[in-house]
Amino acid sequence: MKDYLIRGTAFDGTVRGFAVQSTETVNEACKRQDTWATASAALGRTVTISAMMGAMLKGDDKLTVKVEGNGPIGAIVADSNAKGEVRGYVKNPHVDFDLNDKGKLDVRRAVGTEGFISVVKDLGLREPFTGQVPIISGEISEDFTYYFVNSEQVPSAVGAGVLVNPDLSILAAGGFILQVMPGATDETVSLLEERIQKIPSISSMIRDGMSPEEILGTILEGGNMKVLGKLPIVFSCQCSRERIENAISGLGNEEIQSMIDEDEGATASCHFCNETYTFSAEDLEQLKGK
């Protein structure tokens, strides 16, 4: 099944929700980064949540999230947009630990419990919107829950999970975001809190074949859920040889000549997709003065 997310409302429009299956997307991101299991879980959760946050945007809007803790994994960065395109990378992909005391991948140990989550939204305005909150757990889902409440002032519940196969491919990945809108009753909020505590892990629901519609329907059961939209989710990188050429041209003739004299060419790699672009001395000569 191809990756996709749905968005919907329930309880007379006082709750909105997103649910996503992101297995193929996370697998592609992890394969390109050559992540080990715990790093895969951390990157996969971040990519999954970023995809849902992108779905909250409109038109050509886009956002970048950065999880920068004090753990060995280093920074995790993900980009997404309103079209369902998402990409991500992790600074140190070769991080793995034994399972934690709950029998799960120890993402908290990899990410660290001190640091910051930042979100930069390009909404087509003169200045981008930037929000930043401290990391509170290192589990990523809890940290984004804290971000929504404290940076965007929207009471939310965020869940994301990744199951990794022994061969390091991704068995299942997905997530949900619930947000409480003005007018929600205390009874509704209490019901949702209790429901979220009782449901199986999101990754196990995906593994067992549940669709995003079924996952969101389970969480919002009794609220007369209405599906408002469906969006395909794909790993997509915007890097290109032309973009690298423009970046090199922007260095100026003196710097380009130095690259020719010292290295007889240049090589550049994309952080997100690990695509490598090679430029000969002749290629660089043509970029001078462009």
Steps between C-alpha positions, in 0.01 A plus 500: 500500500634843406557746782231759564340703774149606578367799688164517667287653771281361773289602797318772304821648363661554839772241433709469186725209425763369262614142453768376264656183372862586420676163468633541146597863555691425819664197338626717213636767736674241719642311202652818359646589840620143571353522850538235766188389688474759779595782265233372258235527770604856590520617139179316408299658781625846403425449130153362579404792724643748250284352225187559708609852589553568128142393437388785726647751253351633177616563144876537467560534875774282647670437830821370652522329837819441693541275801832583663563310821813417697498132404743325264267515202551875464256718308201358312364723225187453288331711231138466390235689306128512434537263202594199711870516414742438786870429547731469798850425622683429822851619581624167639307214333708219652351506849338196659443371853346203674124521548380712793324366811170502307646279228508782245771679306669746735431822310527710816860388551587573137340846490580613852279672755644851470491727198238659279239434234461780250247545220543752219197557277536674163150636445590733214527801730793735540620317808457129575321386815743345746409310814734331746448297815730295723512124463312352794542125451703412190227264382406753227121447507475643852733782400279601207194483725677752721590710194138535384374594845774749582602647164174494304263502802301206364430217749616192308594136528770367269591138440751349259659158483743297292565125495832390352567160342816300585641596160446868596219555250185660640221258591242766595486874562219743565359760729212719611443854621184602689426865570230640726322801357304771688168370624617150592348378824693365796324168445633480144855582610487240778362238261780559250770493768367167625469362147857591407629326813318177410559461125784278375818664377457680168773293334334172603167621359672575169679163511167325555358658187288780641447792263534865604119521487469207739765636734343845524154341525617290796632803685195715420240226543167643610578846368332465156831538318494660156789450259579833334788405274759243395857580395769269352827514695833451320870545564605782269826693487522835326874486436624513139817558305366841399458605864855392580627691195323814621653457845850463353448802274405701806845437651659738250771456239790512746366213711413295191852550360641383831293180471638447150862562601496299823257216431463500120125481551235475770263248655184583693260267680143565617443449873147373443529249215878445490501565125852600390572759231845513340641799310815485291741792461335569165156504664623751756650723232156527340348606832733799539321824435152344476 
